Amino acid sequence: MQNNTIPKSAVYIALGSNLDNPIAQLQSAVRALDTLPDTQVTAVSAFYRSKPLGPQDQPDFINAVAALETALLPLDLLDHLQHIEQQQGRVRLRRWGERTLDLDILLYGELIIESERLSVPHYDMANREFVIVPLYEISPQLRLPNGEKLANLADKLKPHHMEIVAI
């Protein structure tokens, strides 16, 4: 008898919000991630307050990173993440502007994906302290698909300019 189960991959998701009670938005998103088919949340970083990347005339963001084990294919996972964003009232008023919830696939196993809908590793994650610091917190031994140690990226961002607001 053949085993038709798809092996699970380690996946890292960035979570961000700066509208409509951001801490509650992220907590709700983590619960929703844990209910996805063939998926389990294995770790969640602390929640960090960070300055907006884009226009500065908006509230600070609350950011975190969640680690998952999933058998969902990358584009299927993306569809589920976008559904969670919509369920939580996703509002994106402008590029790099305020939003109720943003969920981004940072890493999907060792895959490198360049498609119209999805780029993995996330295109600018190495330069974003609100991604690297929480990712390093939950997976300090991680290496990126290009072989770079996450610890090296984290060292470049010390000291960071964020504060922990929830654990």
Secondary structure, DSSP 8 states (H G I E B T S, - for coil): --------EEEEEEEEE-SSSHHHHHHHHHHHHTTSTTEEEEEE--EEEE--SS-SSS--EEEEEEEEEE-S-HHHHHHHHHHHHHHTT--B-STT--BS-EEEEEEETT--EE-SS-EES-TTGGG-HHHHHHHHHH-TT-B-TTS-BHHHHHHHT-S---EEEE-
